[in-house]
Amino acid sequence: MQYDIAVIGGGPAGVSAAITAASKGRKVILFEAHGFSPRLRSVAKISDYMGIPDVSGTELMDIFVKHLFQSGTDVVEEKIISLREVGEGFVLGTPTGDYTADAVVLATGISRSTLIPGEKEFLGKGVSYCALVDAPKFKHKRVAAIATVPDALNEIEYLADQVEQVFFFPRYQGFVPPKKKNITVVLDTPTEITGTDKVTGLRAGDDFYSVQAAFVFRASDPLNSFLPGLEIRGRSIYVDDQAETNIEGVFAGGDCTGQPWQVNRAAGQGQKAALSAIRYLGRRDEGINY
């Protein structure tokens, strides 16, 4: 199905963008892979959200999500692993399929994790953010799996079914050791991914692990991992005052565009990004230079 606008991210900014675009009669699809803003859900009390004082993060997010599903937006609970321009639109890839849209709103939030040395250099050369897509390439190999979110366990267990051995580095509290015998839990912190033209190892603590791939699972992947050419300043997407990125047809809002990281700002910026995307589509359809 062809969509007018695709929204990547199901936090306050993404939900706001989707609801806004759908309310204007646009066909909208939203992608969310991590349970609709686990970071906001971890906040015990929010007292400064206008009109809803003294609410928990989970309660507030549940209100947003209920409105999202009432808006008529199509929701796909999968991560985006590729985003490419095709003709005048975009093709968005998930582990199970492709979707097309005329414009894209990025509302991915921001990862609190820093990149591991070597991660950027070996992306696509042994570093991966998706086991469902890349695990079969490493059959009978040894790999590392580094996770900062508990919902990565399903992908890690799938990974273990495909490869010879997994060295699992949990980087979050309260992890449950996987039951598969070929998964080895390592509590040391990964410090470097090594290799020459491809990944050949990983350092953690005083030890070296000979692996042929490193799978990294975070709530938010580096943005230019699926959209090469996207202008990043510091850790944020660069946007102008109309929420436009440097790529025509791609807009952004919320925490991924910088501080302050607040729910009010995120919701407002998501709305702005959606309205700018709608104006872009209207002008493009009318043949007006945008």
C-alpha angles and dihedrals in degrees: 000000000000115000129197094216133015118200119202111204135039102218124107093289096048095044091048091050093050095047091048094049093045091050088058091057098259123142104243136186124189127199120206124163105173110057100275108296109337088186093060090043089058092062110101098201136013115189103169104060105115115251096003108070124182098015128147120242091246093051092049094047091048089055090051093048093048089054090047093057091045090054094069094245115151109236124204115188096208135100123255111241099172138024121182137168115245118179108313094338145044138261114214117200127206126178090268106035154338130268130191129218138168095224136015133214116200113210099154099140118222130287113235088204122093120226116266112243106266094022096104094041094053099039105136090011096081100316112102138170096201127058094184090064104032107028095086089061090067103050112157090011134116116244140177124231118198116187133183094175128058095223088070090080094088091057092044091053090048088050090053090055090057104042139049098245139000124204102204119205109189111199099182136075124265099018119173113224111244116246099223112109095222093060114093116194115220118188097191118105115254109241105176143009109215138196145108113244090348140014115292103160153351131228122215125168107324094331135092121211119203104221136153096213142022119211114198121197120191136154087249124026121211104283097228090054089085100021111046113197095034108139111242124186112194104320096330138085111251112236134168125232090281094055092253119148123208089267115081112243094019120106132176140200143167131033092342089070096055143268149008092062097206132141093231093053093045094052092047094047092048089055091048092050091051093049091049090050090051091051090048092053092046094051093044092052090050092049094245117148107248 
